[in-house]
């Protein structure tokens, strides 16, 4: 039976890794396969360590699902390098699945999280040095706007100091984050932060809501 490995970027936030583990368990349960989580940096275990453990347990192969939304540097460079290194060190054949993406399934998921009564939706992502990656998030935000009937825009945590433009609308921020992160914490309302609009609602990260998409990405490769 082909196993599932999720591969996150990793985060210094203490709640990040447990959220990834919960998502991985949920996706593995949906797919009906053994599942483990790995991280590119900041957290343990690494992909190499997970591949070695799976090989020792007798798994014959695994599909790696990157928990990344865009085709930025991490997806194009770091993920293939990690897979190649883990395969070489463990002897376990690893196949790479598509990342989470910014396609229609993601747009539907984000739109379903927007509560009734919202006038504006902000899709809030980490941001990238790759302008095509940022453009993909902007396209996703436009699609979420179409699905919800709301005004919509994208905002990026690593651009413009992570600021979201002021708005007079009833505004919902939908984080394009798998798990809690230090960049996302900047949006948390604080009584001593007068710049936090009272009419802005920041939703939690996607977490286990991504389980179906992760399972689908796995099955696209495992059953090909």
Protein Blocks (a to p, Z undefined) as FASTA:
>chain_A
ZZdddddebiabfklmmmmmmmmmmmmmmnopacddddfbhpacdfklmmmmmmmnopab
dcdddfbfbfcfklmmmmmmmmmmmmmmnopacdddddebjafklmmmmmmmpcghiabd
cdddebpablklmmmmmmmmmmmmmmnopacddddfkgghlpacddfbdcdddddbfbdc
fklmmmpccfklmklcfkbccdddfklmlmmmmmmmmmmmmmZZ
